[in-house]
Amino acid sequence: MSQALEAVLRRFHQIGDLPDDQLDKLASSISSQTADPGACLMEIGCTEPGLLFLIDGKLELQAEDGDRRYVHHTDIAARGPVARLRPSRYRVIARTQVSYLLIDQLT
């Protein structure tokens, strides 16, 4: 596993404490993705089981009732998966260029 990807994965609460062999297996099965400002990464009601982890940038989480919350990659909230409940209660929109991981399962 590359040092850069290892450092990124170790940043996240649910991933960072995995044993090295599980972390290596996970790292070999994922790749980071990018999205431009305005791109919708997840819709309200999404039932797909993947977990979205923000590596870099800023996301807007829009609730069905109009409430808005912002998550920047340096925030404590970004150390775990973004909008993890299913069905999703938020529409997740990139507000800056973002890089992220979409992980189907952790072990």
C-alpha positions in Angstrom: 0.0 0.0 0.0 1.3 3.5 -0.8 2.3 5.7 2.1 0.0 8.4 0.9 -3.1 6.2 0.8 -2.1 4.7 4.1 -2.0 8.1 5.7 -5.4 9.0 4.2 -7.1 5.8 5.4 -5.6 6.1 8.9 -7.2 9.5 9.2 -10.7 8.0 9.4 -12.2 6.7 12.6 -13.7 3.5 11.3 -10.7 2.7 9.2 -7.6 3.9 11.0 -7.7 1.2 13.6 -8.0 -1.8 11.2 -5.1 -4.3 11.4 -2.5 -3.8 8.7 -3.7 -6.8 6.6 -7.3 -5.6 6.5 -6.1 -2.1 5.7 -4.0 -3.4 2.8 -6.9 -5.4 1.5 -9.2 -2.4 1.7 -6.6 -0.1 0.0 -6.3 -2.5 -2.9 -10.0 -2.5 -3.5 -10.6 1.3 -3.6 -9.4 4.4 -5.3 -10.1 8.0 -4.6 -12.6 9.9 -6.7 -13.0 13.6 -7.5 -16.0 15.8 -8.2 -16.3 19.4 -9.4 -18.2 22.1 -7.4 -21.9 21.6 -7.8 -21.7 17.8 -8.3 -24.3 15.8 -6.4 -22.5 12.8 -4.7 -25.6 11.4 -3.0 -29.4 12.1 -3.2 -31.9 12.2 -0.3 -33.3 8.7 0.0 -30.3 6.9 -1.4 -30.2 3.3 -0.2 -26.9 2.2 -1.6 -24.8 0.8 1.2 -21.5 2.6 0.4 -19.8 4.9 2.8 -18.5 8.3 1.6 -15.3 9.6 3.2 -14.2 13.1 2.4 -10.5 13.4 1.7 -10.2 17.0 0.5 -12.6 19.9 -0.1 -16.0 21.1 1.2 -19.4 19.4 1.0 -22.9 20.7 1.6 -25.4 18.4 3.2 -29.0 19.5 2.3 -31.8 18.0 4.4 -35.3 17.5 3.0 -36.6 20.2 5.4 -34.2 22.7 3.8 -31.6 22.6 6.7 -28.0 22.9 5.4 -24.8 21.7 6.9 -21.3 22.1 5.6 -18.4 19.7 6.1 -14.8 20.6 5.3 -12.1 18.0 5.1 -10.4 19.5 8.2 -13.5 19.2 10.4 -13.9 16.5 13.0 -17.1 15.4 11.3 -15.0 14.5 8.2 -13.1 11.9 10.2 -16.0 9.5 9.8 -18.3 8.7 6.9 -20.5 11.6 5.5 -24.3 11.0 5.5 -24.0 7.4 6.6 -27.6 6.6 7.4 -29.7 4.7 4.8 -31.9 5.7 3.4 -29.8 8.9 3.2 -31.4 11.9 4.9 -29.2 14.4 3.0 -28.4 15.4 -0.5 -24.6 15.7 -0.6 -23.2 18.3 -2.9 -19.6 19.3 -3.6 -19.1 23.0 -2.9 -15.5 23.0 -3.9 -13.4 20.6 -5.9 -13.5 17.5 -3.7 -11.7 14.2 -3.5 -13.4 11.3 -1.6 -13.5 7.6 -1.1 -16.7 5.5 -1.6 -16.3 2.3 0.3 -18.8 -0.6 0.0 -17.9 -2.2 3.3 -15.1 -2.0 5.9 -14.2 -5.6 6.5 
